[in-house]
Amino acid sequence: MQDELERSAPMPENDIQERIHGLETAQAVQTATQAGAEATQSAAMAGMTSTQAAAHAGTWATMAAGAAGLIVGIFLGLAIGRRSCERSWRAQSWRRL
């Protein structure tokens, strides 16, 4: 019964202002927390995107370097093989004379 009387009794204006101030503070904290969470999520997404882009670029760079190495290797192999065949042919020709 006493609780009902306290609830229904008008509150002093100072108490109401304190409660309003407390609610405003809580709302401001909640807004700041939400903004911080969104900023953190945006930064994490940007980090993941840049990491993925770097990995993609690295993969293509490795493939390009491998392809260039393969082409150079083919031409080196042809040049060495041709030189080796010419020496072998000259040696056999000299023996025939």
C-alpha positions, 0 to 999 in steps of 0.5 A, spaced: 500 500 500 505 504 501 508 503 494 502 505 491 502 511 494 509 513 493 508 511 485 502 515 485 504 521 489 507 527 484 515 527 484 518 533 485 521 537 479 528 536 481 527 528 481 524 528 474 529 533 471 534 528 474 531 522 471 530 525 464 538 527 464 539 520 466 535 518 460 538 523 455 545 520 457 543 513 456 541 515 449 547 518 448 551 513 450 547 508 446 548 512 440 555 513 440 556 505 442 552 504 435 556 509 431 562 505 434 560 499 432 558 501 425 565 504 424 568 498 426 564 493 422 566 498 416 573 498 417 573 490 418 570 490 411 575 495 408 580 491 411 578 484 408 576 487 401 584 490 401 586 483 403 582 479 398 585 484 393 592 484 395 591 476 395 588 476 388 594 481 385 599 476 388 596 470 385 596 473 378 603 476 379 605 469 381 602 466 375 605 471 370 612 470 373 611 463 372 609 464 365 614 468 363 619 463 366 616 458 362 617 461 356 624 463 357 625 456 359 623 454 353 627 458 348 633 457 353 632 449 352 631 450 344 638 454 344 642 449 348 639 443 344 640 447 338 647 448 340 648 441 342 646 438 336 650 443 332 656 441 336 654 433 335 653 434 328 660 437 327 664 432 331 661 427 326 662 430 320 669 431 322 670 424 323 667 422 316 672 426 313 
